[in-house]
Each structure stands twice: as C-alpha cells, then as structure tokens.
Amino acid sequence: MAADGARTWDEGCLSVPDCNEEVKRSQRVVVRCQNLEGETVEIAGEDLLSVALQHEIDHLDGVLFIDRLSPLKRRLIKKKLQKKEKEEKKV
C-alpha cells in the first residue's frame, strides 16, 4: 500500500458497537489486490475511500480502529464496553 498525506476521520465499527473516535489516517492510498479472477489490480482512494480501505486492511491484519487510539482513550472505551456488557447480562 502506498500512502500520502494525513487527515483525521471520525470512525466507528461494528466490531466495537456504539463507539466512534477520531483516528488519524493517510489522506490518499493506493492498494494493490486481486480481483475475483485472480488478476492484480490497483485501487486508489482519497478521503472517505482512503479511510475505508485502511480500516478494512487493518481488519485483515487483526487491528481494530481502537488500537490506533491513545492508551487512555482505549481504556475508556474498554470500560464503556464492559459496563454495557454487564448491563445486557442483567436483562
């Protein structure tokens, strides 16, 4: 992946429900991948498409958007999710 520039984007993810945070990402990327026919293709993205490509590539690498946050923000989110999980178990 080739990347250029930087921007901050408000991200969320189904893997971390009800949580959005600002994440710094590259503004433009070029991703090389294979299509369904096995041919190598390049996808260039800027702004939202760039963020989406980086977000999904992170998933392939086992990384969630919260892993890109400061340790303090990550701890706060984990506490929020644990509290929500306890509340849901009571119901």
C-alpha positions in Angstrom: 0.0 0.0 0.0 1.3 3.4 -0.9 0.1 6.3 1.3 0.3 10.1 1.2 -0.9 13.0 3.4 -2.8 12.8 6.6 -6.2 13.5 7.9 -8.4 12.8 10.9 -11.7 11.0 10.5 -14.5 10.0 12.9 -14.5 6.2 12.7 -16.8 3.6 14.1 -17.0 -0.2 13.5 -19.5 -3.0 14.0 -16.7 -4.8 16.0 -16.9 -2.0 18.6 -20.6 -1.1 18.8 -21.8 2.4 19.8 -18.3 3.8 19.8 -16.8 6.5 17.4 -13.5 8.2 17.8 -11.2 10.4 15.7 -8.5 8.4 14.0 -5.5 9.7 12.1 -5.1 8.1 8.7 -3.4 8.7 5.4 -5.5 11.0 3.1 -4.7 9.1 -0.1 -3.7 5.5 -0.6 -3.1 3.1 -3.5 -3.8 -0.5 -2.7 -2.7 -3.5 -4.8 -5.0 -6.5 -4.6 -6.5 -9.4 -6.6 -10.0 -9.4 -8.1 -12.2 -12.5 -8.3 -10.5 -13.6 -11.5 -7.1 -13.5 -9.6 -5.8 -10.6 -11.6 -3.8 -7.9 -9.8 -5.5 -4.6 -9.7 -4.8 -1.2 -8.0 -7.4 0.8 -6.2 -6.7 4.5 -5.5 -8.7 6.2 -2.8 -8.8 9.6 -1.2 -10.7 10.9 1.8 -13.5 8.5 2.8 -12.5 5.8 0.4 -8.9 6.0 1.7 -10.1 5.7 5.3 -12.4 2.7 4.4 -9.6 0.9 2.6 -7.2 1.4 5.5 -9.8 0.4 8.1 -10.6 -2.8 6.2 -6.9 -3.7 5.6 -6.4 -3.2 9.4 -9.1 -5.9 10.0 -7.2 -8.2 7.7 -4.1 -7.6 9.9 -6.1 -8.1 13.1 -6.2 -4.4 14.0 -9.2 -2.5 15.2 -9.6 1.2 15.0 -9.4 1.5 18.8 -5.9 0.0 18.5 -4.9 3.3 16.8 -6.1 5.4 19.7 -4.1 6.6 22.8 -3.9 4.1 25.6 -6.1 6.3 27.8 -8.9 6.5 25.1 -8.6 2.8 24.5 -9.0 2.1 28.3 -12.1 4.4 28.5 -13.7 2.6 25.6 -13.0 -0.9 27.0 -14.6 0.2 30.3 -17.6 1.5 28.5 -18.0 -1.8 26.6 -17.6 -3.8 29.8 -20.2 -1.7 31.5 -22.6 -2.2 28.6 -21.9 -6.0 28.6 -22.8 -6.2 32.3 -26.0 -4.3 31.8 -27.0 -6.5 28.9 -26.4 -9.7 31.0 -28.8 -8.3 33.7 -31.7 -8.2 31.1 
